[in-house]
């Protein structure tokens, strides 16, 4: 429409009528793309597409891993192998038994951590995302909504950093190979800033140091879906990552408040 843009926009339909207003907003390209595929993003994701997404993410994760292991799916009743990365549904798809308006996927391994160094190729998430973007399955930041959150590997080392040295100092990270404190006392598990955020309802992501990406997925049929991929930081943290990312948000909040009342702290990585 022409003329002065309204002072308040109350719906997607109103925002679509004012493309000039969209261009003046931050991340305008991503916003314009989201508006153009808004109806698709609001559709429930069909089971076939959700399974396709999980399969593609798992395959890319296995190619990005240190071992490169890619075993065939187990037979019915057999346990999952311990040499490969595995992908499972979390979030509403797990609690409802079917995908909602987005697909949440948790990647985990029986033995391997999510990162083994601070380089781009020394973690699972970055090469995985790059491959999916090259395949045109996951859209890039320049063309659609994309948000990647990653904690540096050295910040997840065992033990306390040396006096006067930043948390990512070389000596601090060396605790992983035997020096410093035991791995069950990794620094990121002592992050209790969640206690300051529970009242605001954002504690599900506070203190969460699992690598993760929130993005837009393009299906084989050309439909656009929202996808969240979370990589479990360490194998022993899987139960806590699974609980945190399955939810519901209210369940997590109630359990964490109860833990505080008992004098302990429950987070996405451990209970302390």
C-alpha positions in Angstrom: 0.0 0.0 0.0 1.0 3.6 -0.4 1.0 6.4 2.2 2.4 6.5 5.7 2.9 3.1 7.4 0.7 2.5 10.4 2.2 3.1 13.8 1.2 -0.3 15.1 1.1 -3.5 13.1 -1.1 -6.2 14.7 -1.0 -9.1 12.2 1.0 -10.8 9.5 -1.5 -9.6 6.9 -1.0 -6.0 7.9 2.8 -6.4 7.7 2.6 -7.9 4.2 0.7 -4.8 3.0 3.7 -2.6 3.9 6.9 -4.1 2.3 8.6 -0.8 2.7 8.2 -1.1 6.5 9.7 -4.6 6.4 12.8 -3.3 4.6 13.5 -0.8 7.4 13.5 -3.5 10.1 16.6 -5.4 11.3 17.2 -8.7 9.4 14.8 -7.5 6.7 15.8 -10.3 4.3 15.0 -13.0 6.8 11.8 -11.3 7.8 10.7 -10.9 4.2 11.4 -14.6 3.5 9.4 -15.6 6.6 6.5 -13.5 5.5 6.5 -15.1 2.0 6.4 -18.6 3.4 4.4 -17.9 6.6 1.5 -20.1 5.7 3.9 -23.1 5.1 5.6 -22.4 8.4 2.3 -22.6 10.2 1.3 -25.9 8.7 1.7 -29.1 10.9 4.7 -30.9 9.6 3.6 -34.3 8.0 5.2 -37.3 9.5 6.9 -38.3 6.2 8.7 -34.9 6.1 9.7 -35.1 9.8 11.2 -38.5 9.2 13.0 -37.2 6.1 14.4 -34.3 8.1 15.6 -36.6 10.9 17.2 -39.0 8.4 19.0 -36.2 6.5 20.3 -34.6 9.7 21.5 -38.0 11.1 23.3 -38.8 7.8 25.1 -35.4 7.7 26.1 -35.8 11.4 27.7 -39.2 10.8 29.7 -37.8 7.9 30.8 -34.8 10.0 31.9 -36.9 13.0 35.4 -37.8 13.8 34.9 -41.5 13.3 32.7 -41.2 10.2 30.8 -44.4 11.4 27.6 -45.1 9.6 26.0 -48.4 10.5 22.8 -49.6 9.0 19.6 -49.2 11.2 19.2 -51.9 13.8 16.6 -54.6 13.4 13.4 -54.3 15.5 14.2 -54.9 19.1 17.9 -54.4 18.8 19.7 -51.5 20.6 21.2 -48.7 18.7 24.9 -49.1 18.0 27.6 -47.3 20.1 29.8 -46.2 17.2 27.5 -43.8 15.4 25.7 -40.5 16.0 21.9 -40.9 16.4 19.1 -38.4 15.9 15.8 -38.5 17.8 12.8 -36.3 18.0 12.4 -34.0 21.0 10.2 -31.1 21.8 6.5 -31.2 21.1 7.0 -34.0 18.5 8.1 -36.3 21.3 5.5 -35.4 23.9 2.6 -35.4 21.4 3.8 -38.3 19.3 3.7 -36.3 16.1 5.4 -33.1 14.8 3.8 -29.8 15.3 4.7 -26.6 13.4 8.4 -27.3 13.7 10.7 -30.3 14.1 13.1 -30.5 17.1 16.0 -33.0 16.7 18.5 -34.1 19.3 21.8 -35.6 18.2 23.8 -37.8 20.6 26.5 -40.4 20.7 27.3 -43.1 23.2 31.0 -42.1 23.4 31.9 -39.0 21.3 31.4 -35.4 22.5 30.0 -32.6 20.4 33.4 -31.0 19.9 37.0 -32.1 20.4 38.8 -28.8 19.7 38.1 -25.2 19.0 38.6 -25.3 15.2 35.7 -25.2 12.8 36.3 -28.8 11.8 36.7 -29.9 15.4 33.0 -30.0 16.2 30.0 -31.7 14.8 27.6 -28.8 14.3 29.4 -26.5 11.9 30.4 -29.1 9.3 26.9 -30.6 9.6 25.2 -27.2 9.0 27.5 -26.4 6.1 26.7 -29.7 4.3 22.9 -29.3 4.8 23.2 -25.7 3.4 25.2 -26.9 0.4 22.4 -29.4 -0.2 20.0 -26.5 -0.1 18.0 -28.3 2.7 18.9 -25.7 5.4 18.7 -22.1 4.3 21.5 -19.7 5.0 21.5 -16.7 7.2 21.6 -14.4 4.2 18.3 -15.7 2.9 16.2 -16.7 5.8 15.9 -16.9 9.6 19.0 -18.6 11.0 20.5 -18.6 14.5 23.4 -20.8 15.6 24.5 -21.0 19.2 27.8 -22.7 20.1 29.9 -22.8 23.2 33.7 -22.9 22.6 35.1 -26.3 23.3 37.7 -25.0 25.7 34.9 -23.4 27.8 33.6 -26.9 28.5 36.9 -28.2 29.8 37.3 -29.9 33.2 38.5 -28.0 36.2 38.9 -24.3 37.0 41.0 -22.0 34.8 44.4 -20.9 36.2 44.5 -17.8 38.2 44.7 -14.7 36.0 43.8 -16.7 32.9 40.6 -16.6 30.9 38.3 -19.7 31.0 39.6 -20.7 27.5 43.3 -20.7 28.6 45.3 -23.6 27.4 46.0 -25.0 30.9 42.4 -24.8 31.8 41.3 -27.0 28.9 44.1 -29.5 29.5 42.1 -30.9 32.4 40.2 -33.0 29.8 43.2 -35.2 29.2 43.9 -35.9 32.8 45.0 -32.7 34.6 42.7 -30.5 36.7 39.4 -31.8 38.1 37.4 -34.8 37.0 35.3 -34.4 33.8 32.1 -34.6 35.9 33.1 -31.2 37.2 33.3 -29.5 33.9 33.0 -25.7 34.1 29.9 -25.3 32.0 28.0 -27.5 34.5 28.7 -25.1 37.2 26.9 -22.3 35.4 23.9 -21.5 37.7 22.9 -18.2 36.1 19.6 -20.0 35.5 18.6 -19.1 39.0 18.3 -15.5 38.0 16.1 -16.2 35.0 13.5 -18.6 36.2 11.0 -15.9 37.1 11.2 -14.6 33.5 10.4 -18.0 31.8 13.7 -18.1 29.8 15.5 -20.7 31.9 15.1 -23.4 29.3 17.9 -21.8 27.3 19.8 -20.2 30.2 22.8 -22.3 31.2 22.3 -24.5 28.1 25.7 -25.0 26.5 24.7 -27.7 24.0 25.5 -26.6 20.4 22.4 -25.8 18.5 20.9 -24.2 15.4 17.5 -22.8 14.7 16.8 -22.5 11.0 14.4 -22.9 8.1 14.4 -26.3 6.3 13.4 -26.8 2.6 11.8 -30.2 2.1 12.3 -32.5 -0.9 8.9 -31.2 -2.1 9.9 -27.6 -1.7 7.9 -26.8 1.4 9.5 -24.7 4.1 9.6 -25.9 7.8 11.1 -24.7 11.0 13.8 -26.9 12.4 15.9 -26.9 15.6 18.9 -29.2 15.9 20.6 -29.7 19.2 23.9 -31.6 19.7 24.4 -33.2 23.1 27.7 -31.8 24.5 28.9 -35.0 26.2 27.5 -38.6 26.2 26.8 -38.6 30.0 24.7 -35.5 29.6 22.1 -37.1 27.3 19.4 -37.7 30.0 19.5 -34.0 31.0 19.6 -32.8 27.4 16.7 -35.0 26.5 14.6 -33.8 29.4 15.4 -30.1 28.8 14.6 -30.3 25.1 11.5 -32.5 25.4 9.8 -30.4 28.0 7.3 -29.2 28.3 8.6 -25.8 29.4 6.3 -25.8 32.4 7.5 -29.3 33.4 11.2 -28.1 33.2 10.4 -25.0 35.2 8.6 -27.0 38.0 11.3 -29.6 38.2 14.1 -27.0 38.4 12.2 -25.0 41.1 11.7 -28.2 43.1 15.4 -29.0 42.8 16.3 -25.5 44.1 13.9 -26.1 47.0 15.9 -29.3 47.8 19.2 -27.4 47.7 20.3 -28.8 44.3 20.5 -27.5 40.8 19.0 -29.3 37.7 20.0 -28.0 34.3 20.4 -29.2 30.7 23.8 -30.8 31.5 23.7 -32.2 35.0 22.2 -32.3 38.4 24.5 -30.8 41.1 
